[in-house]
Amino acid sequence: MQDPFLGALIRGLDNQPDGIITLTLWVGSSIITGTAIPRDEYYQRFAAGIRIASERLMSEEDGAINANEMMEIGSKLSMDNDERRDQPDAIHLKEPQLVTLGNPLNKTVLKGVVLRVRLDSVDAFMLGSLG
């Protein structure tokens, strides 16, 4: 079940084109920290990643079919869908960090990555980052 406060935070973020907020999420046994971004920015970044991957696949002989399928998915994801804007189902993070507990905390930064985390999979959260 999704936390109503976290859902309200993400709904507010999704409705502000230039909004960002730093969050730490506990998802199962994983700790993820990062900058939450609006849904539309996530779709733009994801679609750009698909375009880059598609160009690489198209350069391979057998990759054209997969590349075309990926481009179709990217187009569908980047289309604006106002019906869902009031009921977000995911948190979108750019360059998330996977946190490993220890002394000191170890963070693995995933540069250039955008991550989508289902709201109902978050066990706990806090504003800000660890360490």
N, C-alpha and C positions, 0 to 999 in steps of 0.2 A: 504494500500500500504506500502510495506516495505521500510525503510530508507536505501538508498544505502550505506551510511557510516557505519551504523551498520552491514549491510550485509557483507561489506568488512572486518570489524573487525572479525566477526565470521568465515568468509572464511579463513582468515589468521590463526586464532586460531585452526580451524579444521585441518589445514595442518601442525601443530606443535605438535608432540606427547606429549611434556612436557609443553605445553603452558597453562597459566592461566591468567585471567584478572578479576578484580573486577568491577562489574557493578551494577547500580541501574536502575530498569525498572519501568515505569509507564504503567500498563496494565489495562485499564478501570479505575475503582476506587481503584485498588490495587497498592501498592508500594512493590516491591520485590527487595531485594539486595542480592548479593551472588557472589560466585566465578564461573565464566564461565569456563567450561572445554571443551576439544576437544570432538567431536561427538563420536569417538571410545571409549574414556574413559567412556562417558555416557552409551553407549551400554553395555560395560563390567560390569559397576556397576548395570545397570538395569537387565541384565541377571542374575547376582549374586543374586539380590533381588528376582527374579522370582524363582530361584533354592531354596532359603530358604523358600519362601512361598509355593512352590510345596511340599517340604519335609513335611511341617506342614499339608498341605491338604491331602497328601497321608496317613498320620497317622490317618486321620478320615475316617470312613467307606465309606461315600458317596463322598469323595473328589477326588478320583482317576481320574475321567474323567476331572474335572476342572484342576487338576494339570498337566495332560498330555497336555491339550490345552495350558496352560500357558507356559510349557516348549517349545512347538513348536513355540509360538510367540517369546519367548526369543531367540531361535536359529535363527529365521528369522531376528530379529533386530540386532543381533550381527554379521551377515554376512557383510563382507566389500562390499560397493557399491560405486565404484569409479565414476560412472556417476553423482551422486548427490554431490560429494565433492566440485565441483566448484560452485554450486548453493545451499547454505545452506537455509533451510526453518525454522530452529529452533535454539534457544539458549538453551544450556544445563548448568544448575547450580547445583553445589553440596552444600549441607547443606544451602539452601536458607533461608533468613530471611524475614518474612512478617513484614512490618513496619506500625505501627499505629501512626498517627500524634497526637501530644499532647505535653505537657510540663512536663517531657521530652519525647523525642521520645521513643516509646515502640517497641521493636523488639522481635518477636517470632522466635527462631531458630528451624528449622526442622532438627534435627540431624539424620544423616544416610540417608537422603532423596536426591534423584536426581530429578530435575524438568526440564521438557521440555516445553519451551514457544515458540509458533509460532512467527516468526519474524514479520509477518504481523499484529499481535495483539498488538504489542508494540506501545504505543502512544508517549512516550518520553523515553530518556535514558540519563545517564551520566556515565562517568568513575568514579570509586570509590564508596564508600558507604556513606549513610547518618549517621551522628552522629559519 
